[in-house]
């Protein structure tokens, strides 16, 4: 009995490894969709394997068929938007943001619009004396890990003077740094 379970587990591991190879090489949206549906229905896959395979399919599908990936898995920027919206909600409860000279809330970055980056969404605050604080969720390519970027720019009369950008991967630390810089910018 133990040998049968061990043999079944080994066979399942081989099937998962083969599926990962097929996913990585696939150029066909229809086969990726079928694989996605089969993963969701497979009775022997535990949650960890399902998540691993589903993530691989969705990542590949974003390259092969972005529209289908969006229909099945949601917008490619949804994680970044949700995170930044939660940060915005937190800072808008803490600070008076009525002096912001640019739109409130999460915005789509120009690098995502022009296709230079896979995901580029951000929050920003601009003062009346043209100092600008930006906080962005960036993912360069479908395969790369997202990161957070914090930058303060002085857009005064003499042109843009940009302070060094701060790149962070820890979400809580990044949110705290954004709040610190916003508090400093607002003079509170």
C-alpha positions in Angstrom: 0.0 0.0 0.0 2.8 2.4 0.9 4.6 1.5 -2.3 1.5 2.4 -4.3 1.2 5.8 -2.7 4.9 6.4 -3.3 4.7 5.3 -6.9 1.6 7.5 -7.4 3.3 10.5 -5.9 6.4 10.0 -8.1 4.2 9.7 -11.1 2.4 12.9 -10.2 5.7 14.7 -9.7 6.8 13.5 -13.2 3.5 14.7 -14.7 3.8 18.1 -13.0 7.4 18.5 -14.3 6.4 17.6 -17.8 3.4 20.0 -17.6 5.8 22.8 -16.5 8.0 22.1 -19.6 5.0 22.1 -21.9 3.8 25.4 -20.4 7.1 27.1 -20.9 7.3 26.0 -24.5 3.7 26.6 -25.5 2.8 29.2 -28.1 -0.9 28.2 -28.4 -3.4 30.1 -26.3 -6.1 27.3 -26.7 -3.8 24.6 -25.3 -2.8 26.9 -22.4 -6.5 27.5 -21.7 -7.2 23.8 -21.8 -4.3 23.1 -19.5 -5.5 25.9 -17.1 -9.0 24.3 -16.9 -7.5 20.8 -16.4 -5.3 22.0 -13.6 -8.4 23.4 -11.8 -10.3 20.1 -12.1 -7.5 17.7 -11.4 -8.4 15.7 -8.3 -4.9 14.6 -7.3 -3.2 18.1 -7.3 -2.8 19.7 -3.9 -3.3 23.4 -3.5 0.4 24.1 -3.7 0.9 22.3 -7.0 -2.3 23.8 -8.4 -1.1 27.3 -7.6 2.4 26.6 -9.0 1.0 25.3 -12.3 -1.7 28.0 -12.5 0.8 30.7 -12.0 3.1 29.2 -14.7 0.1 29.0 -17.2 -1.0 32.6 -16.4 2.5 33.9 -16.8 3.0 32.2 -20.2 -0.5 33.2 -21.3 0.3 36.9 -20.6 3.0 36.5 -23.3 1.0 34.4 -25.8 -2.5 35.9 -25.3 -2.7 38.8 -23.0 -6.5 39.3 -23.5 -7.2 35.7 -22.6 -4.9 35.9 -19.6 -6.9 39.0 -18.4 -10.2 37.2 -18.9 -9.0 34.2 -16.9 -6.7 35.7 -14.3 -7.6 39.4 -14.1 -5.7 42.5 -15.2 -2.0 42.2 -15.2 -1.7 45.2 -12.8 -4.4 44.1 -10.3 -1.9 43.1 -7.6 -0.1 46.5 -7.8 -3.3 48.4 -8.0 -4.8 46.7 -4.9 -1.6 47.2 -2.9 -1.3 50.9 -3.9 -5.0 51.5 -3.3 -4.5 50.1 0.3 -1.6 52.5 0.8 -3.6 55.4 -0.6 -6.5 54.6 1.7 -4.1 54.6 4.7 -2.4 57.9 3.9 -5.6 59.6 2.9 -7.0 58.8 6.3 -3.9 60.1 8.0 -3.1 63.2 5.9 -5.0 66.0 4.2 -4.3 65.4 0.5 -6.5 68.2 -0.8 -3.4 70.2 -1.8 -2.4 67.6 -4.3 -1.9 69.3 -7.7 -2.2 66.0 -9.6 -5.0 63.5 -9.6 -5.7 61.4 -6.5 -5.5 57.6 -6.4 -3.7 54.9 -8.4 -2.7 55.8 -11.9 -1.2 53.9 -14.9 2.4 54.8 -15.7 3.6 55.9 -19.0 6.0 53.0 -19.3 3.1 50.6 -19.1 1.1 52.6 -21.6 4.0 52.6 -24.1 4.9 49.0 -23.5 8.3 49.5 -22.0 7.3 47.9 -18.8 4.9 45.0 -18.2 3.3 46.7 -15.1 3.8 50.4 -14.0 1.2 51.8 -11.7 1.8 54.6 -9.2 0.6 57.1 -6.6 1.9 60.7 -6.7 1.6 63.9 -4.7 2.6 67.2 -6.2 2.8 70.4 -4.1 2.1 74.0 -5.2 5.9 74.6 -5.3 6.2 71.7 -7.8 7.8 69.1 -5.6 6.6 65.6 -6.5 6.6 62.4 -4.6 6.0 59.2 -6.6 5.4 55.7 -5.3 5.3 53.0 -8.0 4.7 49.2 -8.4 6.8 48.1 -11.3 7.3 44.8 -13.1 9.7 45.1 -16.0 8.6 41.9 -17.8 6.1 39.1 -17.4 8.8 36.9 -16.0 10.4 39.4 -13.6 9.4 40.0 -10.0 7.6 43.3 -9.2 9.3 45.9 -7.0 8.4 49.2 -5.5 10.0 52.5 -6.3 9.9 55.7 -4.3 11.2 59.0 -5.8 11.1 62.6 -4.9 11.5 65.2 -7.6 11.8 69.0 -7.5 10.1 70.3 -10.7 10.9 73.9 -9.9 11.4 76.7 -12.5 14.9 75.6 -13.4 13.7 72.1 -14.5 13.5 68.8 -12.9 16.0 67.9 -10.2 15.5 64.3 -9.3 16.7 62.8 -6.1 18.0 59.2 -6.2 15.2 56.6 -6.5 14.7 54.2 -3.7 13.9 50.6 -4.8 12.2 48.3 -2.3 10.8 44.8 -2.3 9.4 44.7 1.2 5.8 46.0 0.9 5.4 47.2 4.5 8.8 48.9 4.6 8.0 50.6 1.2 4.6 51.8 2.5 6.2 53.2 5.7 8.9 55.0 3.6 6.2 56.5 1.4 4.3 57.7 4.5 7.5 59.2 5.9 8.4 61.1 2.7 4.8 62.3 2.3 4.8 63.6 5.9 8.1 65.4 5.2 6.7 66.8 1.9 3.5 68.0 3.6 5.5 69.5 6.5 3.4 67.7 9.1 
